[in-house]
Structures are given as C-alpha cells and as structure tokens.
C-alpha cells in the first residue's frame, strides 16, 4: 500500500499534523466546553491542555530516538509479539476508521444544513469518501504536497475572519475569570482533549521521513497552530455569543459569523467562505486517517491496494451513515477518546519499555 520511496519533509509533516488535528472540533468545541463547564474559563483549560500535549510530544520523541522504528504497526509486533501486536493493530485501524467516518459524517451534515438541504446524506457521504480515497491512492507524497497549500489558505481566511469578528466581541462575556473556582476548568479537560486527536500522527510520520532530527520541532509547531486556532475560536465565540447561548447552538462557530453583516467587500457573508475552509479541513483530516488505516490493513492482510480501498469504502460508508443524526455521531467520540488514551497515551510507554529491554538484551 505504501511506497516507501516517497518521503515527507519537515514542513510537510508540520502541515499534516496541523491538518489532522483541525477538523470538526473547531466547529463544536465552544459548545461542548460551554455545556460541560458552564463558565467562560474554557480558554484556561485549552492553555493547560496545550502545555500537557507539548510534554507528551517531547516524551514520545525521546522514546522514539531511544528505540527507533520504521513503522508503528511493526513496533507493536516487536514489543507485544506477532499475535497480540496484530490485535492491537486491528484496534488502531478501528480507531482510524472511527475518526475518519466521523469527519465524513460532519462534512455531510454541514453540506446538508447549509448547501444541499434536499440531497440525501447517503449521497454526499459516498461522494466525500470517493473523493478522499482518490487522494489516498496517490500515496503519502501527493498528500504531503497538497496539505501545506490547504493549511496556508485556511490560516489566511481564518486570520481575516477572526479580525472581522472582533466587532461582535465583548470582553465582559469572558468574566469573571475562575468565578466558580478551578472545578469547571478540570471538568472540561476530557471534553477538550478530543479536539487534539491527530497529534498521534507524530508516531506514524517518521516512517516516511528522511531524517528524524526535527521530529519535535515539526510536531510541536503543527500542534501549536491548531491549539492557537482553538483558543482564538473559543474566546471569540464565547466573547460574542456568551456561554449560555453557545451551549445551545449546534454549530456555534458558524453562528458567530452569521451574527453580523459585512459591507463593502467582495463577500458580505463571511461564513460562506469559511464553510469552504471547514470542509477542506474535514477533508484533509479524513484523508490522512484513511491513509494510515489503509496502510495498517495492507500490512495486516497483504491484500492488493484496490481490495483494501474497496473494503475501506464499504466500512467508512456504513460507519458514517449508521448514526441517526450528528448528535449521536458526536456521542461516539467518547469511545474514540478512550481509544486515543489507550493506544497513544499508555501504549507507547509500554512498548518503549518492552522494546528497549528486548534490544538491550539482544545487544548484550
């Protein structure tokens, strides 16, 4: 499935990680945090989560340098053995497909809600899957060349949109700071952590890197881009709409840009342009997760590429349309979050300890 002759530069890896993290969470993060905490202190939670994840990146990079591996799928087998490692790899593939199918469903819901109200979800879902798989067939090289362009366009449009949205921002909506103490901040930790799913790509990208000297740098910068966007999004949405209103909205970020009109420029409804950006981000996140899921299936089954992609098309389609509505689909993210903690929060430390001892024993 993977052409290992294709390599990824540090700049491209930075863009891949940032695009993998930026997905549907940017649209719903203010709402979920407002519902859980009930206070405007979510930005403090996001700052603390940023510090925690940077430490997570640093520790993982240190472990990767001490026990280098060509592929995380092979690393699990080296540490846990062929059979247990294969079971873990199946769970990783399920996790990837779970995230990818959610991104597809979110894309379909956005299109139905704002653009094609009369088009069945099944049609838009299948269309997005096929378009995404088309890019996946090009391999990591094509993905890596396209993602930086998408990221630059996203950052430019978001910078303009955030600047314009300041006209609706009121600082009083973010006060008082820690008015209910630190408990609401702690309650938001689990809710906010799902927004940073995508950082685990740092464990899979080194297989395509010519050099791993800059792993910490590109991983951290890619993560920080996403984190800063999340913090700005949360602050602006809460500052414009208040916590109570945000907690009741399905797409609060879009509601923010619908709350005011712009006159005198080429587009008077900025959310129309932003909708394109969000669809692109959902698409890029879907593509990279599907690519690594396909890579895992290929390594596990040795099936031809066309059969792997056909199998994934069927699985992704039914997984995406299975939930009755987008709110039920969001409920499944709780299980995705648990898998994230297990597979990329706990497992890497276990694998490092086992592989390190194995290699040390073999060397002696």
C-alpha positions in Angstrom: 0.0 0.0 0.0 2.8 2.4 0.9 5.5 3.5 -1.4 8.4 4.0 1.0 10.4 5.8 -1.7 8.2 8.7 -1.2 9.5 11.0 1.6 8.0 13.8 3.6 9.8 16.9 4.5 9.6 18.5 8.0 7.5 21.4 6.6 5.1 18.9 5.0 5.0 16.8 8.2 4.1 20.0 10.2 1.2 20.7 7.8 0.0 17.1 8.0 -0.1 17.1 11.8 -1.9 20.5 11.9 -4.5 19.4 9.3 -5.1 16.1 11.1 -5.9 18.0 14.3 -8.1 20.6 12.7 -11.4 19.0 11.9 -14.9 19.1 13.2 -13.7 20.1 16.6 -13.2 23.7 15.5 -16.9 23.9 14.8 -18.3 22.4 18.0 -15.5 22.8 20.7 -17.0 26.0 22.2 -20.4 24.3 22.6 -19.2 21.1 24.2 -16.9 23.1 26.6 -19.7 25.5 27.4 -22.1 22.7 28.2 -19.7 20.9 30.5 -18.2 23.8 32.4 -21.0 26.4 32.3 -18.3 29.1 32.7 -16.3 31.1 30.2 -13.0 29.7 31.6 -12.5 27.1 28.8 -9.6 29.1 27.4 -7.7 28.2 30.6 -8.4 24.5 30.0 -7.1 24.8 26.4 -3.9 26.5 27.6 -3.3 23.8 30.2 -4.0 21.1 27.6 -1.5 22.7 25.2 1.2 22.5 27.8 0.4 18.9 28.6 0.4 17.9 24.9 3.7 19.6 24.3 5.2 17.5 27.1 3.5 14.5 25.6 5.2 15.2 22.2 8.6 15.8 23.9 8.5 12.5 25.8 7.4 10.5 22.8 10.1 12.0 20.7 12.7 11.0 23.3 11.4 7.4 23.3 11.4 7.3 19.5 15.1 8.3 19.5 16.0 5.7 22.0 14.1 2.9 20.2 13.7 3.9 16.6 11.2 2.1 14.4 10.3 2.0 10.8 6.6 1.7 11.4 4.4 2.0 14.4 2.5 -1.1 13.2 5.7 -3.1 13.2 6.7 -1.6 16.5 3.6 -3.0 18.2 4.5 -6.5 17.0 8.1 -6.1 18.1 7.0 -5.2 21.6 4.0 -7.4 22.1 4.6 -10.3 19.7 3.0 -11.2 16.4 -0.4 -12.2 17.7 -1.0 -9.6 20.4 0.6 -6.9 18.2 -1.7 -7.8 15.3 -4.8 -7.4 17.7 -3.5 -4.0 18.8 -3.0 -3.0 15.1 -6.6 -4.0 14.4 -7.8 -1.7 17.2 -5.6 1.1 15.8 -7.2 0.6 12.4 -10.7 0.7 14.0 -9.7 3.9 15.8 -8.5 5.5 12.5 -11.7 4.4 10.7 -13.8 5.8 13.6 -12.2 9.2 13.3 -12.4 9.2 9.5 -16.1 8.2 9.4 -16.9 10.9 11.9 -15.2 13.5 9.7 -17.2 12.3 6.7 -20.5 12.5 8.6 -19.6 16.0 9.9 -18.9 17.1 6.3 -22.2 15.6 5.1 -24.2 17.3 7.8 -22.6 20.7 7.1 -23.3 20.4 3.4 -26.9 19.3 4.0 -27.5 22.0 6.6 -26.0 24.9 4.6 -25.9 24.0 0.9 -27.8 20.9 -0.3 -30.8 20.6 2.0 -32.7 18.2 -0.3 -29.7 15.9 -1.1 -29.7 12.6 0.9 -26.9 12.2 3.5 -26.0 8.9 1.8 -25.1 10.6 -1.5 -22.9 13.3 0.0 -21.3 10.8 2.3 -20.4 8.4 -0.6 -19.2 11.4 -2.7 -16.8 12.6 0.1 -15.5 9.1 0.7 -14.7 8.5 -3.0 -13.0 12.0 -3.4 -10.9 11.3 -0.3 -9.9 7.8 -1.4 -8.8 9.3 -4.8 -6.2 11.3 -2.9 -5.3 8.3 -0.8 -4.4 6.3 -3.9 -1.8 8.9 -4.7 0.2 7.9 -1.6 1.8 10.0 1.1 3.7 12.0 -1.5 0.6 13.5 -3.0 -1.0 14.1 0.4 2.2 15.8 1.7 2.4 18.1 -1.2 -1.3 19.2 -1.0 -1.7 19.7 2.7 0.6 22.7 3.1 -1.4 24.6 0.5 -4.7 23.8 2.3 -3.2 24.9 5.6 -1.9 28.3 4.3 -5.3 29.1 2.7 -7.0 28.1 6.0 -4.8 30.3 8.1 -5.2 33.3 5.8 -9.0 33.1 5.8 -9.2 32.4 9.5 -7.0 35.4 10.2 -9.3 37.7 8.2 -12.4 36.1 9.7 -11.1 36.4 13.3 -10.2 40.0 12.7 -13.6 40.9 11.4 -15.4 39.0 14.2 -13.8 41.3 16.8 -16.7 43.8 16.1 -19.0 41.4 17.9 -16.6 40.6 20.7 -17.3 41.7 24.3 -14.7 41.2 27.0 -17.3 41.1 29.8 -18.6 37.8 28.4 -15.3 36.2 29.5 -15.6 37.5 33.0 -15.3 36.7 35.9 -12.1 34.6 35.4 -12.4 31.5 37.7 -15.5 32.9 39.2 -16.6 29.4 40.1 -13.1 28.2 41.1 -11.0 25.7 39.3 -13.5 22.9 39.2 -15.2 23.9 35.9 -11.7 24.0 34.3 -10.9 20.5 35.4 -14.3 19.3 34.2 -13.5 20.5 30.7 -10.3 18.5 30.4 -11.8 15.4 29.0 -14.1 17.3 26.6 -11.2 19.4 25.2 -8.8 16.5 24.8 -10.8 15.0 22.0 -10.1 18.2 20.0 -6.4 17.4 19.9 -6.9 14.0 18.3 -4.5 13.9 15.4 -1.3 14.5 17.4 -0.7 10.8 17.3 0.4 11.2 13.7 3.9 12.0 15.0 4.2 8.3 15.7 3.5 7.3 12.1 5.1 10.0 10.0 8.8 9.1 10.8 8.4 6.1 8.6 8.3 8.5 5.6 10.9 11.0 6.9 14.5 11.1 5.5 15.7 12.4 8.9 14.1 12.4 12.3 16.2 15.2 13.7 13.4 17.7 13.6 10.5 15.5 14.8 9.9 17.5 18.0 10.0 20.8 16.1 7.6 20.0 13.3 5.3 18.1 15.7 5.2 21.0 18.2 4.7 23.7 15.6 1.9 21.7 13.9 0.2 21.2 17.2 0.6 24.8 18.3 -1.0 26.1 15.1 -4.1 24.0 15.9 -4.1 24.9 19.6 -3.9 28.7 18.9 -6.8 28.4 16.4 -8.8 26.5 19.0 -8.1 29.1 21.7 -8.9 32.0 19.5 -12.1 30.3 18.3 -13.3 29.6 21.8 -12.5 33.1 23.1 -14.2 34.9 20.1 -17.3 32.6 20.2 -17.9 33.0 23.9 -17.0 36.7 23.8 -19.6 37.3 21.1 -22.4 34.9 22.0 -22.0 34.2 25.8 -21.7 30.8 27.4 -25.4 30.2 27.8 -26.2 30.9 24.1 -23.1 28.9 22.9 -24.2 25.8 24.8 -27.5 25.7 22.9 -26.1 26.1 19.3 -25.4 23.1 17.0 -22.6 24.9 15.1 -21.6 27.9 17.4 -18.6 28.9 15.3 -20.7 29.3 12.2 -23.3 31.1 14.3 -20.7 33.6 15.3 -20.0 34.7 11.7 -23.7 34.7 11.0 -24.3 37.2 13.8 -23.1 40.2 11.8 -23.1 41.6 8.3 -20.1 42.8 6.3 -20.5 45.6 3.8 -18.1 47.0 1.2 -16.0 43.9 0.4 -16.3 41.2 -2.2 -18.2 38.8 0.1 -20.8 40.1 2.6 -21.4 36.8 4.4 -18.1 35.6 5.6 -19.5 32.2 6.8 -19.9 31.2 3.1 -16.1 31.4 2.6 -15.4 29.8 6.0 -17.7 26.9 5.1 -15.3 26.0 2.3 -12.4 26.2 4.7 -14.1 23.9 7.3 -15.0 21.4 4.6 -11.4 21.4 3.4 -10.1 20.8 6.9 -12.6 17.9 7.4 -11.5 16.5 4.1 -7.8 16.6 5.0 -8.3 15.0 8.4 -10.4 12.3 6.7 -7.7 11.7 4.1 -4.8 11.3 6.5 -6.7 9.0 8.8 -7.9 6.9 5.9 -4.4 6.6 4.5 -2.9 5.2 7.7 -5.9 2.9 8.2 -5.3 1.6 4.6 -1.6 1.2 5.5 -2.5 -0.8 8.5 -4.9 -3.1 6.7 -2.4 -3.6 3.9 0.3 -4.6 6.4 -2.1 -6.9 8.3 -3.7 -8.7 5.3 -1.3 -8.3 2.4 -4.3 -7.6 0.2 -3.9 -5.6 -3.1 -4.4 -1.9 -2.9 -7.6 -1.9 -4.9 -9.2 -4.5 -2.5 -8.0 -2.6 0.6 -9.6 0.6 -0.7 -12.8 -1.2 -1.7 -13.1 -2.7 1.8 -12.5 0.7 3.4 -15.1 2.4 1.2 -17.8 -0.1 2.4 -16.7 0.2 6.1 -16.5 4.0 6.1 -19.8 4.4 4.3 -21.8 2.3 6.7 -20.0 3.7 9.8 -20.7 7.3 8.7 -24.4 6.8 7.9 -25.2 4.5 10.9 -25.8 7.3 13.4 -29.3 8.7 13.1 -28.1 12.3 13.4 -24.9 14.3 14.1 -25.5 14.4 17.8 -25.5 10.6 18.1 -22.3 10.6 16.0 -20.7 13.0 18.5 -21.6 10.6 21.3 -19.4 8.0 19.7 -16.4 10.4 20.1 -16.3 9.5 23.7 -15.2 6.0 22.8 -12.8 7.4 20.2 -11.3 9.5 23.0 -10.9 6.4 25.3 -9.1 4.6 22.4 -6.8 7.6 21.9 -5.8 7.5 25.6 -5.2 3.7 25.4 -3.4 3.5 22.1 -1.3 6.6 22.1 -1.3 7.7 25.8 -0.5 4.5 27.5 0.7 2.0 24.9 3.7 3.9 23.6 5.3 3.9 27.1 4.6 0.1 27.5 6.1 -0.6 24.0 9.1 1.6 24.8 9.9 -0.3 28.0 9.5 -3.8 26.4 11.3 -3.0 23.1 14.1 -1.2 25.0 14.7 -4.2 27.2 14.5 -6.6 24.3 17.0 -4.8 22.2 19.3 -4.3 25.2 19.2 -8.0 26.0 19.8 -8.9 22.3 22.7 -6.5 22.1 24.4 -7.9 25.2 
